[in-house]
């Protein structure tokens, strides 16, 4: 995944040489925003998995303490 984004960044930098920096900056800024969004999505997914795991632990502890016969 990192290679994918590195390739996109390199393409953006090579397509527009640093002579016209205004257009290049906007494309690079858009790339940076995309990376931030992906990072936030990844953190939210990790938090959700952690929450599910904690709930699963609580359910298994409750079943061990009060088994259903």
C-alpha positions in Angstrom: 0.0 0.0 0.0 2.9 2.4 0.8 4.5 1.6 -2.5 1.2 2.5 -4.2 1.0 5.9 -2.6 4.7 6.5 -3.1 4.3 5.8 -6.9 1.3 8.3 -7.0 3.4 11.0 -5.3 6.3 10.4 -7.6 4.0 10.6 -10.7 2.6 13.9 -9.4 6.0 15.3 -8.9 7.4 14.2 -12.3 4.3 15.2 -14.3 4.7 18.8 -13.3 8.2 20.0 -12.9 8.7 22.5 -10.0 8.6 25.5 -12.4 4.8 25.9 -12.0 4.5 25.3 -8.3 0.9 26.4 -7.9 -0.6 23.5 -9.8 1.9 21.1 -8.3 1.1 22.2 -4.8 -2.7 21.7 -5.3 -2.1 18.1 -6.6 0.3 17.3 -3.8 -2.1 18.8 -1.2 -4.9 16.6 -2.6 -2.6 13.6 -2.2 -1.8 14.6 1.4 -5.5 14.9 2.2 -6.2 11.5 0.7 -3.5 10.0 2.9 -4.9 11.7 6.0 -8.4 10.3 5.2 -7.0 6.8 4.8 -5.1 7.1 8.1 -8.3 8.2 9.9 -10.2 5.3 8.3 -7.6 2.8 9.4 -7.6 4.1 13.0 -11.4 3.9 13.1 -11.3 0.3 11.8 -8.7 -0.6 14.5 -10.8 1.0 17.2 -13.9 -1.0 16.1 -12.0 -4.3 16.0 -10.7 -3.5 19.5 -14.2 -2.8 20.7 -15.5 -6.1 19.3 -12.6 -7.9 20.9 -13.3 -6.4 24.3 -17.0 -7.3 24.0 -16.1 -10.9 23.0 -13.8 -11.1 26.1 -16.6 -9.9 28.4 -19.1 -12.4 26.9 -16.7 -15.3 27.4 -15.9 -14.3 31.0 -19.7 -14.0 31.7 -20.2 -17.5 30.3 -17.4 -19.0 32.4 -18.7 -17.4 35.6 -22.4 -18.1 34.9 -22.4 -21.1 32.5 -25.7 -21.8 30.8 -26.7 -25.5 31.5 
